[in-house]
Amino acid sequence: MRTEEVDVAVIGGGPSGMSAAVAARKAGAERVVLIERGERLGGILNQCIHDGFGTKTFGKALTGPEYAQIYIDQASETGVSTYLNTMVLNLTPERELTVCSTEGVRHIRAKSVVLCMGCRERTRGAIGIPGHRPAGVFTAGVVQYYMNLRNLAVGRRVVVLGSGDVGLIMARRLTLEGAQVLCVAEILPYPSGLARNVVQCLEDFGIPLYLSTTVVEIHGRDRITGVTLAKIGPRGGIVQGSQRLVECDTLMLSVGLIPENELSKKAGVSLSPVTGGPIVDDHFQTSIPGIFSAGNALQVHDLVDYASLEAEKAGLSAAKYAHTGELPEANIKVSPGQGIRYVVPQHISGTEAVDFSMRVVAPDHDRYVVFRNDGQTLRRMKENVLAPSSMIRFRLRAERFQQVEGELTVEVGS
């Protein structure tokens, strides 16, 4: 079996994978391969025809395909080798990949690897809605694919379960194409998508949003005929007498994303039970030396720009590791404190500036995000609005860590 030697292997040709590969090549890695199982680069961006991408990285609002094309061009110009229609079957801790394509099965031996496999949607089976299995139940990403790439209508009377960003955007898209979106039901007492999408995709089109509400039954055998909605109490149970039938021919699910990390598990990478992605240091190196992670495989992002910026740093680190075989030891642990659900990275070296990303546990306003070490406040930053749906990012300069030892805690404070 043929074995190929490379400096950096990037798994996944979406926005984070392309950004990591380009950054690694620009940093001096001689042989960089970008492995994508699909027929083209771009990943999910290819079906995101709405604009709003690129405001952080390029200073202008682009559609998904436009944003992807910039990185596709950069990958070509910088000499990144791209393998399309190629599936990675296995990854070992020694950074050996087994890949399969129309050319057969072969091995790739890499000095460093960047995991950018993205994420997958949570399905009906994952949330266990009672009922038969009729046609007309889709995830939001599948609806987006059918409508934007295949020009196919999925239904005329639609109920949306979950207020994730893709679901909100597709509720608007369905309305624009003539379908009637009857409502969006969200099990949480607050929206799980960005506030701007709630306004632009629901309120601007008169689509009602029912909070603390979920689907408790799907009706119909061959084709969905309706759903039963019910209110959820403060302790999680169904409020008696709140059930009501909504007749529809389509149910669209926007109930969360799961980082794709089957290959990470095969390599023995330690995963966070909160994010579902690898535990990383400030160079985005995982628990396995020479294996890095970025983008939605690391943590689910609300803005693609941040996924690209994160992956750029991972690509630079991967190139450095491929050249030197080592990176600064990350001996400072970073832990979420009161009001913080998680923080990335989970370990830092303290040798350079760090871009921290985190999410809060519950909505709040006019509070501070506080970094503490051994009871001392290192930095506190005011946030006017805190929402679990919006990732918070803060950069701390290297000099902030000069006296830090042991553990750094991030919390919400007054």
N, C-alpha and C positions, 0 to 999 in steps of 0.2 A: 504493500500500500504506500502510495506516494506521501512524503512528509515535506511540508513547506516551512521554512524558517522566516519569522517576521519579528520586527521590533515591537509593534503595537497592533493588537487585534481588537477591533471594536465590534461588539455584537449588537446589532440593531441599527437600521438606517433611517430612523426618525429624526426629529430635530436635535435631540441630545446626542445621538450617535454621530450624526454628521458634524456637529459642533466639536465633539471630542476628537474625531478623526482629523479634522482640519487643524485644530489647535496642536495636536501631537505632531503633525507633519510640519507645521510652521516652527515648532520648537526644536526641530532638527532630527526627529526620528526618521530614519532612512526608509524603512519598509513599513507602511501603515496599510492595513487591510480593513475594509468596512464590509461587514457581512450582514446581508438583509435577506430574509426569507421571501419577501414579496417580489413582484416583478419590476418595481421601481422604487427609488429612494423617496423619502418624504414622510412615510408612515401615515398617521392619522391626518396630517396636514392636507393631504391630497383631497380629502372629502370635506374639508372645512372651508366652504366658499364664502363665509362671512368675513368681514374685516375686523381689525383690532389687534392683529399680530404685529410685532415689531416695534411697538411704541417705546420700549425700553432699550432695545438693542440698536435699532436703526432710526429712531426718532420720527417714524411715520406709521400710519395704520395700513397694514397689508392684509390681503387674503391669505389663507393657509397655503395654497399653491405658490403664491408669489413669495412668501416667506421661505418656503422650502427650496424654491429655485435659486435663491441667493446662495444657500449652502451647497446645493448641488453643483453650482458653477464653481464655488470655492474649492470643493473637493476635487473637481476635475483640474482646476488651475494649479493646485498645490501638489498634484501627483498622488492622491490617495487611490489605492487599488480597490475597486468596488466589486464585490461578488453578489449578484442578485440571484433570486430563486435558489438560495442556498440556506439550508437548515443546519443549525448547530445541534448535533445530537448529544454531545457530551463535553464537559469541561472538567479537567482535573485540577487539584491544588497546585500541580506543577505547571499550570498554564498551557496544557496541551488540549487542543480542540479537535473533536471529530466532527466533520461536516459532510453533508450530503447534497449533491446537486445532480443535474443531468449528466455531469461528467463522472458521476460515481461517488464513492466514499473516499475521503482522504483525511490526513492529519495536518494540523497547523500547530507548530510549536512557537509560542510567543514569549518574548521577554516580559511583556506586560499585557494585561487585558482590561478593557473597559466594558462594563455591563450596562447596556442601554436598551434593554428589551421592552421598555415602556410598561403599560398596564393593560388589564383586561376589565371588562364590565362585570359587575355582579348581576347574576341572572335571576329569573323567577325561582329556579330551584334552590338558589342560595338563600332566599328569604322565605321560602315555604308558604306561598299563598295557596289556600285550599281551592279545589275545583278540578275540572277536567283539563285536558290539554288542547284547547281549541286553537285554530288559526287566528291570527290577529294580535298575538302578544309578542312584542318586540322590545329589545333594548334600544336606547336612544341612539347608540352608535350604528346599529344596524339600520334604523330608520334614516339616519344621515347618509349612510352608504347607498341605500336604495334610491333616495330622492336626489342626492347631489351627483352621484356617479352613474346611476342606472336610469334616472329619470322615471322612476316608478312610484306611483302613489300607494300608500300603505292602508289608507282608510279614509272615511269621511267624518265620523264622529269619534273623537279621540279623548281618552282620559289619560293623564300623565301621572304616574306615581313616582314621587321623588322630585326634589327641586335642584338637582345638580345642574351645573352650567350647560352641559350638552343638551339635557332635557329642556331647559328653558329656551335655548337657542332654537331647538327643533320645534318647540311649541309655536314660536313665531314663524318659522319656516312653513309649518303645516298650515297656519292661518293664512299666510300670504299665497299659498297654493290652492286655497279654497276650502280646506277642511275646517270643521268646527271643533276647536279644542274646548271641551266642556269645562275642564278644571284641571288644576294641578294639586295633588294631595301630597302633603309632606308630614311624615310621622313625627318629626321634631317640632318643638314649639317655635322654631325660627327657620328661615330659609337656609338650605345648604349650598346654594349658589351665590355668586357675587351680587352685591346690592344693585349694581348697574344693570345686570341681566334681569333681575326681578322687575326693574322699572322699564327697561327698553323692550323686553320680550313678553312680559305679562301685563303690567299696568297700562302700557301704551296701546295694547290691543284688547283691553277689557277682559282678559282671561283671569278668572278668579283663582286665588291661591288659598287653600284650606290647610292651615297649620294644625299640628297635633291630630292628624287624620291619616288613615291608611286604608288600603284595600284588604278586606277580610275574606272575600270570596270572589271567584271568577265564574261567570255564568256562560253556558253554551257548551256544545259538544263539538260540532264541526267548525263553527266560527263563533267567536266571542259575541255574546248578545248584550252583555252588561257586566257591571261590577257592583259589589256592595261596599260602600264606604262606611267607616265608623270613626268616631272620635276616640282619641287615646287620652286617658287620664294622666295626672301628674306622676303617678307611680307606675305607669306603663300598661295598665289594663284597659280593656275596651269599656267605654262609658255605656252602661246599659240604656237601651232605648235610642241610641244615636245612629243606629244602622239605617242606611237608606240606599235604595237601588238607583244606579245611574245607567241608563241604556246607552250602549256604545258598540261600535264594531272594531275598535282598536284600543289596546292598552299599551302605552309606551312606558318602559321602566328606565328611570334615571336614579338608581339607588346605590350609587357608589362605584368606585374603581379599586382594583386590587393590583398592586405592583407585581409584575411578572418575574418570578425569581426561581423557577424550577432549575435552571442552570446554576444559579447561585447555590442552591441546596446541594446539587451534585458535586460542586467544588468544595463544599464544607464551609461556606461563608456564613458567619453568624448574622441572623436576621433580627430586627427589632419587632417585638410582638405588637407594638403600637402602630408604626408606619407600614409594616409588612415588607420593608426594604432592608438592605444591609446596614449594619452598624459601621460607620465610617469615621475617619479622622479628618483634620482640616485639609488634607490633600485628597480627600475622597477615596482613600485606600481602605479596603475592607479588612476583615480579620485575617485574610490570607494575603501575605506580602505579594505585591505585584499585580493584584486584582483590584480594580477600582469600580466604582458605581456612580451613576449620575442620572438625572432626569426622573421620569415617572417610575422607573425601576427602583429608584432610591426612595422617593416620596412623591405622592401625587401633588402636582402643581396646579395652581389656578391660572398661571400665565406661562405661555410657552417661552417667553423671553428669559424668565428666570431659569427654566430648565436648560436652555442653551448656554447661559452664562455659567451655570453650575457645571455643565459638561465640559465647557472650555477649560475650567480649572482642572477637572479630572484628566482631560487630555494632556495638558501641560505636565501634570504630575506623572502620568503614565510614560510620557516621553523621557522625563528625567530619570525615572526608575529604570527604564530600558537602557539608559546610558550608564548610570552609576550603580544600579543594583541596590540602592538604599534611599531612604528618605528620613528626615528628622523624626525621632521617637516622639510619639504623641502620649505623654504621660500625665496630662491633665484631663480629668474626667469632666464632662459637661452633663448636668442633670436638670430635668424640668422640675420646677418648684411649684408653689401654689398658683393655680390658675393657668398653668402652661401644660398642654397635652403632651407635646414632644418638642425636642429641639435637635437640629442637625447642624454641624457634626456632633457626635457623641463623645469624641476625644479630640484634643488639640495638642499641638507641639508647643505653642506659645512663641514660635520663632518668626511669625509674620502675621499680617492682618488676616482676620477671619470674617467671612460673611456668614452669619448665623441665620438660619431660617427656622420658623416655629409656628405653631398654631395654639390658640387658646382653647380652654375647655368650654367656655360659655360666653355669650355676648356680654359686652360691658362697654363703658365709655368713660372718657376723661380719667384714664389710669396710666400708670407708668410700667414699662417693662424694665426690670431691675436685674443687673448682673451682680452677684455677690460671691465672695470668697472668704471663707473663715470668718463670717460675720461682718466683713467689710464690704461696702458698696463700691464696685468698680465703675459702674456706669448705670445711669437711669435715663430713659427716654420716654417722652410723653407720647401717648397714643390717644387721639380723640375718640376713635371708634375701634373697638375690638370685636371681631367676629370669627367664629370657627371656620367659616368659608374662605376667609382671606388670609393667605400666608403673610406672616410678618417677617421682614428681613432687616437685619442690622449689621453694620460693619464695625468691628472693634479693631483699632490699630494695635500693632505688635507691642508698643510700649505699655499698653494696658495689662499685659500678662507678665511683666517683668518680676513682680512680687507674688505671682500666683503659684500656689502649691496645692497639690491634692485635687480638690474638686471645685468646680465653678458651677453655681446654681443660677438658673434663670427663673424669675417669678413675676407675677403681676402684683404690683403694689400701689399704694396711694402716694 
